[in-house]
Amino acid sequence: MTGTESDPRPAMTAGHGTRDREGLPARRIRLTFWLLVLIAVVLAVWFLQAQRSGVHRQPATSRHAGGAMPVPVGVGTARRGDIPVYLDGLGSVTALFTVTIHTRVDGQLMGVYYREGQEVHAGDLIAEIDPRPFQVQLEQAEGQVARDQALLANARLDLERYRTLIAQEAIPKQQLDTQVAAVQQTEAAIKIDQAAIDSAKLQLTYCRITAPISGIIGLRLVDPGNIIHASDTSGLLVIAQVQPITVVFTLPEDSLPAVLRKLRAGAAMPVDAYNRDKSQRLASGRLLAVDNAIDPSTGTLRLKAEFENRQGSLFPNQFVNVRLLADVRRNQVIIPSAAVQHGSQGTFVYVIKPDNRAELRPVTLGVSEGSDTSIGKGLQAGESVVVDGSDKLEPGSTVIAKQEATGPSPVTK
């Protein structure tokens, strides 16, 4: 019984162990399969990333490797030439002369002979005041002088008679002296009358108002028909001379020595006037004068330049940017300003050597004007410099000009 009962248990144990041995390899195979799949995916992802990284690193690698793939750059050539030194300032256009026309006599404004904004010349008739009151004064003065001349003629005749009688001792000498005084008094009266005539003629002249200068007439301030007076403060009109015209501008006080040195030497200093955004040159002229004091609140000095303004491009009170040519530096090494780079090592340029490799060259800058910069030290005329694409370069990089990037020709000096 004991043996019979004990037999099935070993059999059952044996069967359970068989199933465990049969399931374990299958699970291991499945785990191994999925592990291999995961490894393959990771390797594939790593391979793709490595390829992409290799593509991005290839230009840098090629640069370090000695220029297997040349970097396309824009190239300029250093040259010798003259470069100007300009002083920039802000200015305002002012008329050379500005005249407010006032009447010099009282009367009715009969007419104006101009259009507002018209250009007039010195001596042109521009307005007229009623001349009739002054014509009457002139005729009255002429009548007075005619009367006094007749009195003078009679007094002179009497004087001649008295002289004859005094020679005959027929009259006292006192009577002769009185007659001499009467003649002199009448002569003085005639001079007064003549002055009255001249005054009346002058008043008639003032009735015709003419332009004292050549220029542009502003808006009319008084209309015809109004009674105007010499004491009026507003005036009749304003004339501004704009040919030539001047510009008053300011410069820092540090610029004063260079400007005065050239002015005192009698050298002409050209001045250019530009519009508000410096996109257009309006006129060219010359420095006319320097103010006699520096403004202590701004540390600037006022200067005046004169322009012919034949085209009328400058107008009174117009804002302009002014460029004063202070000096011209001769025989300088000049390169395009785009070639100048700034870094931790200072100012430098990339110079293209004969073997088409880029050399980092420290330089000392001179004067910059427009798209040109002069070089004080570090560069010679004729050397080629990189003006575009320098951000992709490192010392020793192989380069090729952009216009030659598709061909085999190397960059030459």
C-alpha positions, 0 to 999 in steps of 0.5 A, spaced: 500 500 500 505 504 501 509 502 495 502 503 491 501 510 494 508 512 493 509 511 485 504 516 482 508 522 486 514 520 483 511 520 476 507 526 477 514 530 479 517 527 473 512 530 468 512 537 471 520 537 471 519 535 463 514 541 462 519 546 465 525 543 461 521 544 455 519 551 456 525 554 458 529 554 451 523 557 448 523 563 452 530 564 452 530 563 444 524 569 444 528 573 449 534 572 445 531 574 439 528 581 441 534 582 444 538 582 438 532 586 434 533 591 440 541 591 438 540 592 431 535 598 432 540 601 436 546 600 431 541 602 426 540 609 429 547 610 431 549 608 424 544 614 421 546 619 427 554 617 425 553 618 418 549 625 419 554 627 424 560 625 419 556 630 414 556 636 418 563 635 421 566 634 414 567 641 412 571 642 419 575 635 418 577 637 411 579 644 413 583 641 419 586 636 414 589 641 409 583 643 405 580 637 401 574 641 400 576 648 399 571 654 402 568 658 397 570 666 399 569 673 396 576 676 395 578 683 395 585 686 393 589 691 398 591 697 394 595 703 395 591 710 394 589 716 398 583 716 403 579 722 405 578 724 413 571 727 414 568 730 420 561 729 420 556 734 424 549 736 424 547 743 421 541 747 419 541 751 412 540 759 413 539 764 408 545 768 406 541 775 407 534 775 410 531 782 409 524 784 412 521 790 407 518 796 411 515 802 408 519 808 410 513 813 409 506 813 411 500 812 406 496 807 402 499 801 399 496 801 392 499 795 389 504 789 390 508 787 383 510 780 385 508 773 387 509 769 393 515 765 393 517 769 387 525 770 385 526 777 385 533 781 383 536 787 387 532 793 384 526 790 382 519 794 383 515 790 388 510 794 391 508 802 391 505 807 396 500 812 394 505 818 391 499 823 391 500 827 398 508 827 396 507 830 389 503 835 392 508 837 397 513 837 392 509 842 388 509 846 394 516 846 395 517 848 388 513 854 389 516 856 395 523 856 392 520 860 386 517 865 390 524 866 394 528 866 388 524 872 386 525 876 393 532 874 392 533 877 385 529 884 388 534 884 394 540 883 390 538 889 385 536 893 391 543 892 394 547 894 388 543 901 388 545 902 396 552 901 394 551 906 388 548 911 393 553 909 399 559 911 394 555 918 393 554 918 401 546 919 399 544 914 404 547 911 411 552 905 411 547 902 416 542 901 410 547 898 406 548 893 411 541 891 412 540 890 405 546 885 405 543 881 411 536 881 407 540 878 401 543 873 405 537 871 409 533 870 402 539 866 400 538 861 406 531 861 405 532 858 398 536 853 401 531 851 405 526 851 400 531 846 396 531 842 401 524 841 402 524 839 394 529 834 395 525 831 401 519 831 397 522 827 391 525 822 396 518 821 399 516 820 392 522 815 391 520 811 397 513 810 395 516 805 390 519 800 394 524 796 390 528 789 392 534 791 396 537 784 395 536 778 390 532 772 393 526 769 394 520 773 397 516 769 402 508 770 404 505 777 403 504 780 410 500 786 408 494 786 402 493 792 397 489 798 400 491 798 407 494 804 410 501 802 412 506 806 417 513 807 417 512 805 425 509 798 423 513 792 426 511 787 422 513 789 415 510 788 408 514 782 406 521 778 407 526 776 402 531 771 403 537 770 399 538 763 397 544 763 392 549 763 395 546 760 401 549 758 408 549 752 413 551 753 420 553 746 423 557 744 429 563 739 430 566 737 437 571 741 440 576 736 439 576 737 432 578 745 432 585 744 432 585 741 425 580 745 422 583 752 425 590 750 422 588 749 415 583 755 415 589 759 418 594 756 412 589 759 407 587 752 405 580 751 402 576 746 406 570 742 402 564 741 405 558 737 403 551 737 405 547 731 405 539 729 406 537 727 413 538 719 412 545 721 408 542 717 402 543 723 397 548 729 397 544 735 396 550 740 395 558 742 395 561 748 398 566 750 402 568 752 409 566 760 410 567 761 418 568 759 425 565 761 431 569 765 436 567 761 442 565 753 444 558 752 447 560 750 454 554 746 455 555 741 449 562 742 448 561 743 440 563 749 436 559 752 430 561 753 423 559 756 417 559 753 410 557 757 404 554 753 398 552 756 391 546 752 391 544 753 383 540 748 383 536 750 389 537 744 393 538 747 400 532 751 403 532 756 409 531 752 416 532 745 412 536 740 416 542 737 413 548 732 415 554 736 414 561 732 412 567 737 412 573 734 409 579 735 414 585 732 411 587 727 405 592 721 407 596 720 401 599 713 399 595 709 404 594 701 404 586 700 402 582 694 403 574 693 403 572 695 410 568 688 410 575 684 410 576 687 417 575 682 423 575 683 430 576 677 435 579 676 442 586 677 438 584 684 436 583 686 429 585 682 423 584 680 416 584 673 413 590 674 407 590 669 401 597 666 400 599 664 394 598 656 395 590 658 396 591 658 404 588 663 409 592 666 414 590 670 420 594 677 419 593 682 425 593 689 422 593 696 425 587 700 422 587 707 420 581 711 417 575 708 414 571 712 409 565 709 406 566 701 404 574 703 404 579 702 410 586 704 410 591 699 414 597 702 418 601 696 419 600 688 417 598 688 410 602 690 403 599 693 397 597 687 392 595 682 397 588 678 397 584 678 403 577 675 404 571 680 404 566 674 404 565 668 408 571 669 413 566 666 418 567 659 415 575 660 415 580 658 420 588 659 419 590 654 414 584 653 411 584 652 403 579 657 399 577 658 393 574 665 390 566 664 389 566 666 382 571 660 381 568 655 385 565 651 379 572 651 376 579 648 378 582 655 377 586 657 384 585 663 387 591 668 385 594 674 388 
